[in-house]
Amino acid sequence: MNFDADVLVIGGGVTGCGILRDLALRGIRGILIDRGDLNSGASGGNHGLLHSGGRYASSDTETAAECRIEGEILKRTAPQAIDACGGLFVAVEGDDEGFIARFAARCAAAGIDCAPLAVDEVRRSEPAISERAIAAYAVPDATVDPFRLTIEQVADARRLADSLFLPHTEVTGFDIDGGRIRAARCRDTRSGEARIIRARQYVNAAGAWSMAVARLAGCDDVRVLWSKGTLVIANTRLTRRVVNRLRTPGDGDILVPGGTVSLLGTTSDTVADLDVIRPTPEEVDRNIEEGSVLIPALAHTRFIRAFAGVRPLLLPTGGDGDGRKASRGFTLFDHVAQGLGNFATIAGGKLTTFRLMAERTGDLVAARLGNREPCRTATEPLPALERSSWTEPGHSARTWFAAKNPADSILCECEMVPKSTVDAVLEMAPGAEPQMPLRAIGVRSRIGKGTCQGSFCAIRVTSHLYDRGTYGGREGLGLMRDFLAERYKGTRPVLWGPQMPQAELAETLHCGLLGLDLIDARGQDGEPR
Amino acid sequence: MNPEPRRITTDVAIVGTGLAGFAAAVFCLDRGIAAVQLGHAGALTYTTGYFDLLGYDRGRSIDDPWRALADLGATWPGHPLARLPRSTIEQAFRRFAEAIGDLGIAYVPPGATNVRALLPTGLAKTTSSIPRTMAAGAAALAEKKRTVIVDFIGLVGFSAKEFVTNFAADWPGLSSAHIGFPDLDGGAEAYPEVMARALEVRATRERLAARIRAVVGDADCVGLPAVLGVHAPDRVHAAMEELVGVPIFEIPTMPPAVPGLRLRELLEQAMPARGLRLVSQHKATRVDLRPDRIDFGYRDNFGEVVIEARTAILATGRFLSGGLVAERSGLRETLIGLPVEQPAGRGDWHRDDCFDVRGHPINRSGVVVDDDFRPLDHDGVPVHPGLFAAGAILAGQDWVRQRCGAGLAIATAWRAVDGVARMSGR
């Protein structure tokens, strides 16, 4: 199947989705593609932290100020995806006194509201913080649900300009003629089918993959450093606010509350291969060891899962390749010097600054299309769509309870997700398709996110999908197997204590009862090794 | 005031109320050995109901389990089943199946070859011994009989359509029907256990049979999720077949499922009547290895109790049942602190792909035993002359992936009871 649009945006992360909406607000129709699904890369593999800028104040005033401004804009325009819980920077005995002493001034330089707090007072309001704390500051950090942000942006772009999102669509090459890209040759990574997408402008927002996409267009000016970061999710909310370690950034020094859980991270390791990104037990241990210095309870907390993302950091010429020191800034490449007039790459940056990245990209693309509409994302609220709030913990349960329909059985008991939510996701969610994978349903709802990590609900949802005719053959079993294998990548490094019996039960269910170890990824009887 | 603990003296203390523990209890009673069995819930509830002997080797199904068992030592050195002669495994398996049958859950005895049994996904699995209530399913698959699979309004996690769709290529005569279960057809979630208990009442059977008859059409056979009674499944099954007029079989369902509940309730009720002293829902909290006996302490509502046993069988299972615990620093046996054979570090416990057909290294971890199934200490010496181990806690096997759980539990229990009998002079 072939497609045409004004603009093709490559990369379904928060930036690509932001660009799709930015353009739609200017009346420009785009097609967004991703080789996986929404937020398959760094946008889905981060803390969900909306930085006040405090984290970068000591090293990069410009990025810190950008974070501050963008954080304020998002709190105004997308409050539904944000918990303005506030943040703390806390130092413990042994931390660098000089760093602590300079912190308030550095924040002031970036315009960040930073208030010193008495340590006793902080420990009264956040009892989880170590009694070895020696200094604390309050900053306006917040948390953000990146899934809700991407889903709502895609939905809004569809509403505004009939823009389209195509999941599992990978660029394999560009047809270039006379200094312009004429078409993107793509491949459906599920079916293997070829797709041609023709647009007037092409935008590369492929994050960690942006260097590879630029090269497909013959551009070698994009240089990205891959910095893998591993995070781990504790099953309780240990603090009300975001807690940052007040020191030069290192492993396990940010704890971010998210609904009823806490996210601890992150590590930073340069990697050379994007296809083997998974969290390891060693990285989890590093986070816990460092994190428990600030929050001692982390040493004996139950962890639900770990996950890893790759920060696509821009590599300046002559940089030494250290991910912690590399800039969190972003660059828009217009590729004119590379001989192309309708291709742009946006690379680097952060979740917090995605809107600004989208604005700059939108300005360039709109100008190239002769569109004179200004960017409106800084003021136009992102519509809170009822149907995208399924990613919000507790939302499904509340809707279900209010409806009082006993026939609407709960499919996911951990997160209280009923049949009706799954049906609504299948019918209305951005990127919904006839044979929707369980993983895609998981991205758009709370399915698989609770303490059982999908062990039970995968079975119940799959049966429901067969019942309603979504699946008509073995592919449904293959998709359940794929979903469980993906969840496993996250649970494997935290399998100890009470998680191990869960894993053993999962093994009993998925192999013993379902026979999923006997089939391959397409659901066919496996080739014996 | 701290009253003296109550004391129970016995030939053998069996710790664990899973399949291995109950098999050991059956074999002890057979031989006139006085037994006290102690344990809490256990993982028995999670069984499909099928009794596997040895079904798979790295994802490849095994037709002749006896030949595979004879060859097992070459590929799995130290596998508990490779350390037992065929005669022991066969005798133990047959005797246990017979004992369970006498109690009211008949099994088709293990034969010379494995059979293909049905899974709720619409896949087949290779197993050895099938409960009578499920037997017609394996036969229907083998003979590709025209069969209608029935599921129920409100039953979550079981789909007749899923089953039929996935078997379609292999079994053309399959069709599905979706009906209401009597009195549970209002749409609210309907639980297998509730249906199973309801079917112990004749009137419910008659009403359900009428609804099934309405959808049978020209099918020769009917498949249902496993709901045919908890306490007397064979009777409920026979009655339903008579009422419907064609062979009926059950298909296992996801937990909370009836087949495991059946086994547990049956064993917990019937075994004490046959002389077993069963202390269920209690966990040993203290063990004292004395020169001539082993003491197990536990607490009930009236205070502390000490079981003074001449011998003991440790059948506490793995992580799910609490026999083993995983700490970030390593794996530990919880009750006695026995050495646990295990991979070098946490990074080596699991493979990258959860469905890797080789299984995870941690699956093979466990307690190492001598040829009499006595746990060994770090120097390779039995920890106690009267202490034996049986079932999933044993090292060197992967019962889930190999589909050898029942065989492992039953045969190693038999061997452990051999040791107990010798020590007890029976």
Interface residues (C-beta under 8 A of the other chain):
Chain A: R278 T280 P281 E282 D285 P406 A407 S409 I410 L411 F456 I459 R460 T462 S463 H464 Y466 D467 G469 Y471 G472 G473 R474 G476 L477 R481 L484 A485 Y488 K489 R492 L495 W496 G497 M500 P501 A503 E504 L505 E507 T508 L509 H510 C511 G512 L513 L514 G515 L516 D517 L518 I519 G523 G526 P528 R529
Chain B: A43 Y46 T48 Y56 R58 G59 R60 S61 L119 P120 T121 G122 L123 A124 K125 G154 V156 G157 F158 S159 K161 E162 T165 N166 A168 H178 G186 G187 A188 E189 P252 M254 P255 R318 F319 L320 G322 V325 A326 E327 R328 G345 R346 G347 W349 H350 D352 D353 C354 F355 V357 R358 H360 N363 V400 R401 R403 G405
